[in-house]
Amino acid sequence: GAMSVDSITDLSDNASKLLEALQLSHPHELHPRRMPGKKKTLSLNPISWQVPRIVDRCCTHIETHGLQTVGIFRVGSSKKRVQQLREEFDQGLDVFLDEHQSVHDVAALLKEFLRDMPDSLIPRELYGAFLSTATMEGRAQLDALQLLLFLLPPCHSDTLQRLLRFLGEVARHAEHSWDPHGREIPGNKMTVSNLATVFGPNILQKEKPGEKDAGALNFEDSAAIILVLQRLIEHHQALFMVSPEMQCDVLRRLFQTDPDVIDYLLRRK
């Protein structure tokens, strides 16, 4: 039967199938007790998790084998091996990265892929909007960044989330530490600031690679890019989580404007 708008709050409280169908956040994290055994992470994209294989495998390889590698992303790599790996991925081969692959080669491959994407990971039409958040502070800055992230195409959103989660993990291992036996574990020295400096120009691009002035950024833009990416790395978990309040706002609007969409989402599930 038909539902009244008044029932939206009840839907949210009960972790309804409708909220899960919308996939606007990660329901198993919001309601862990009500969804036992629910392990699947849901993306902002309501179809499937869209991350290029090359990105996911490079991140996973470094997370497994390279978190203690000093100067990762800054130490040189073998251009020949990087080119070979890139060609294999480009051909659609099921490339297996194991412990025999140099961490520096895999790191260089990841940077190259992001740099050479036909449209940068944060689309160029949003370049100015993202940079404008650099002059904001506190909650206002994070709210603006979150709204801008919601504008990303699903594959860009999912890939950026995977990358930011990975960069956060690298930064967590920047400082040296000690194992339970008192032995020192070297840090990789790649702090959030260092990672933002390396990856910022690859993710936020004003011009396409190879175009006139593509590499010529003024100091203000360069500093803003680094600051914005720092904030994205530091707060990626919160930024990609849609609050229950916003979910309810979306549902309320859908009930009023597109009830057929809700019907479709429920049927699809």
N, C-alpha and C positions, 0 to 999 in steps of 0.2 A: 504494500500500500504506500500512499504518499507519506512523506515525512515533513514535519514543520521545521522551520528554521530554529525554533526553540530547542530542538533535540540535538543540535550540533555539540553543545557542551557535553551531553551524555555520551555522544559518540567518542569524543576525545577522552573522557574519563574511562571508557571501557576499552580503549585501544582497539577501536573498531576495525573491521576489515576495510572500511572505506579509507581510513587514514593510511592503512598499509598499502592499499591499492594506489593511492596518490604518491606514495613513496617520497614524501617531502622531507623526511628525516630518517632516523634510524630507530624504528619503533622498538627493537629488542633492547636498545640502550635506554630508551625512555621508560619502558615498562618491563624490566627484566623478570619481575615476579609473576607477571601475568602471561608471559610468553615463554614458558620453560622450554629449554632445548632449542630455542631459536638462535641459530648461529649466523645466519646469512646477513651481511651488511648491505643495506639498501642505499642506493645513490639518489641524488637529486633527480636523476633522469628516470622517468617512469617506465623505461623499456628494459634496459639491461646495462651492465657495467661496461663502459666503453673506454678502455685504455689500450693504446697500441701495444702489441706484444713486445716490441723492442724496448719501450719505456718500462714496462713492468719487469721484464727479465733483467734489464740493467740495474734497476733499483734493488731487486731481490738479490742479485749477485753481490752487490756491494754491501747490502745489509748482512749477508751471510759471511762474506770473506774480507771485507775491506773497512769495517768501522774503526779498526785500530791502525789503519794505514796513514802515516804522517803525510800531511800535505796533499791529500787526495783532491783531485780536480785542479791542482796547481802544478803537480809534477808532470814532466813530459811523457808522451806515449809513443808507441810505434805507429807511425802513419800507415805503414803497409798493413799491419794487422787490423787496425781500425777500419781501413778501407775494405778489407776482406770481409770483416764482420758485417759491415754496412751493406755490402753487396748481397750477402747471404740473406739478411733480413729483407732487403728490397725484393729479392726473388721469391719471397714467401716461404723460404725454407724454415723448418722447425729447428732454430738454432739453440743449441744447448750450451749454456755458459756454466762451466764447472770451476773447480779450484785451480785448474791449470791455466785458465785465462788470467792475464794480468789485470789487476784491479784498475790500474791507470788507463789501460786500453778501453776497458768497459766504461770508465768515467768519461773518457774523451768521446766515446761513441754517443753517450747520452747527451752530452753538451752539444755535439754536432747535430744530432737529430732535432733537438729543440731549436737550435739556431737556424736551421735550414727548412723548418716547416713552411709550406706555402703561405699559410696565415699563422702568425705567431700564436703561441698558446693563449695569451690574452689578446684577443683580436685587435687589430690596429685602430678600428673605429672607437674602441674604448680606452685607447692609450691616454688621451688627455684627461678623461674622467678619473682613471686610476691614479694618475700623477697628481691630480688636484687634491687627493686625500692626504698627500704628504704634509700639507699645511694645517691639517686638522689634528685634534688631540683627543685622547681618551675614548669615551663611549661613542661620541659623534663620529670619530674616524672609523671605528670598527663597524658601526651601523652602516655607514656609507660603503665600506668595502664589502660587507655582506650583500647589500642590495646590488652592487655591481657584479658580484660573483653569480647572483641569480640570473643575470642577463647573458651569461656565457652559454654557448651551445653545449648540449649534454656531453659530447665527447671531450670538449675543452674543459668543462667543469670536472668531469671524472678524472681526466689525466692530470689536471692541476692539483686536485686533491691527493692523488697518489704521489705526485712529486713532492708536494709540501710535507706530507707525512714522512716520506723518505728523508728529506732535508732536515726535518726536526730530529729524526733518529740519528743522523750523522752529527748534528750539533750537540746532541746529548753525550757524545763520546769525544768531544773536543779536548777536554781536560784529562790529564793523567789520573789514574785511580789505582786502587790496590785490590788484589784478589783475596779470598779468605785466608790464604797462607802468607799474606804480607808481601807478596811479590808485586812489583809495580807494573801496571798495565799502561802502555803509552797512549796518550791522547792523540787524536788526528789533527789537532790545531785548527780545525775548520769550524769556527764559531758561527753563530747565526749571521753576524755582520760579514764575515768572510764569504760565507755561502751566498748571501744576497749580492755581494759585489761580483762574484763569479757568474751567478745565474741570472741576475736582474736583466742585463742587456739581451740575454737569449729569450727571455719570457715576455718582456715588455719592449716591443720594437716599434719605432715610429715609421720607419721605411722598410721595404722588403730588402733582404740580403742582396747585395750587388747593385742596388739602385743608387742613384746619385745621393750623396750625403748620408748614406745608410750608417756609416760608422762614425759620423761627426755629430756627437751629442754635446750640447753645452754643459757647463759644470752643474747648473741648477737642475737640469733634467737627469743627469747622472746621479746626483745626490738623492733626488726624489725617487728614482727607480730603486735604489738600494734601500731607502727607508721603507718604501711600500712593500717590497719583498720581505724585508725583515718582519714587518707586522703580519704579513700573510703566513710566514713560517711560525712565528710565535703563537699565533691565535688560530691556526688552521682548524683545530677541532671545533671550536665554538663557531667559527665563521661558516662552516659547512653544515651546521646543525640548525634546522628550522625550528623555532620555538613553538610550543603548543598554541600560543596566542596567535602567531601568524598562520599556523595551520587552520585554526578556526576561522580566521578572516578569509582565507582562501576558500574554505568550504562554504562559508556564508555567501560569498560572491558567486560561487558555482551553483549553489542552490537557486540563486536568484536569476542568473544569466544563462547557465548551461546545464540544466538538470540532465540532459542526455549524456553529457560527459561523465557524470557520476554513475549513471546507469551502465555506461560502457565499461568504466573502470571496475565496477563490481562484477560484471559479467566476465571480464577478462581474467579476474582472479579465480 
